[in-house]
């Protein structure tokens, strides 16, 4: 869904290692959920150069939903980048807009596209849903542009995974993150726990959470996600139990795995955290912001978080010397893959060829090394902590700050050793999975298997059967 003091020399050594390591390790993703990309000196597409002006005199106008908010800290540098693009490409006029109002950016985009009012270029096609958007006709095939793009080899392989569908490219990586376990080192120490040894497995996790739960101090061990995004974190526990929530079959159809043992085991573990061990917040369906606030303010000792959250921790008063970041504790399967996610730039397939050409030139510019490093330097100069993962292999985010604790860099590196993409068809199936999760978290008598079976049967009828039929008819 981003600084403690550190010697610059040490940062350079650690970060150089991290950059090389991540290029290799991030590619080890698994199945099918806040960094950027490149332009270079070659052609951005088959009809014109990416790095210079075309000979055309006609002005092509495109709309992009990337206008910075008035109060955004990065607005000055984004505005400057936009002006520089205009100077470099006088034949392309970019209309920068804020997305229409709405509580869910994905729903806003889908609604606009379905109504024929979508932007020509969009930068928030998230990893788990770009495939669904391709099927719905919301993302153009960019393969011909990509093949001519001189910077295409500067993207790490895991950043390209979700955008590569049936051998075709539908998105240019915009940003990337890896999830892990965030924990409060000071609270660990107060509980007699070693702050340099995060929990390694489920049993140890429960033990730590119990020792960190102190009702008299309004403090609890672990923040569980029970609101409308509950499946986001729950799926990790299914992975740790040895399974996933869906299987994408070789013929493109989908099989639901809600009621299989790994998912049932994971939901029972969730239920036990709430009702047996009593180590989570009392309001399990509280908002995501309230979840984060509990961690910011020391009420929660452990929470799941992303590699691009560190700046937010600092902005909310935390000292990064007091924060740990580690891979997820492994479950019964002996595994604990971290979720990798992010977003892609996509182009509207309904836009004219001229607009698509212009949109790709804009995307190539906005994701170039020059532009990304310009933004990172601005962030460094203004005390904004960078995301420690970059979609590009030729950019080292950590070099732009002298205040990255070495253990956080190491934690991100370790969490990146084993990664997995979110479950396939997540965007359509979330409400069904969430209903089962919430039921066991608010009703102590609810049975995980019963709830998951009910969710599976309903999702099968309403989502998967129609989806599979579409797939078969298209074959």
PyMOL commands that set and color helices and strands:
alter all, ss='L'
color gray80, all
select helices_A, chain A and resi 8-25+75-88+105-114+130-135+143-147+152-154+157-160+185-190+202-212+215-217+231-240+261-276+288-296+310-315+320-322+353-366+369-381+397-400+406-415+426-442+448-474
alter helices_A, ss='H'
color red, helices_A
select strands_A, chain A and resi 43-45+48-49+60-64+92-96+121-126+164-165+168-169+172-184+220-222+246-248+254-256+300-306+323-326+338-347+419-420
alter strands_A, ss='S'
color yellow, strands_A
deselect
rebuild
show_as cartoon
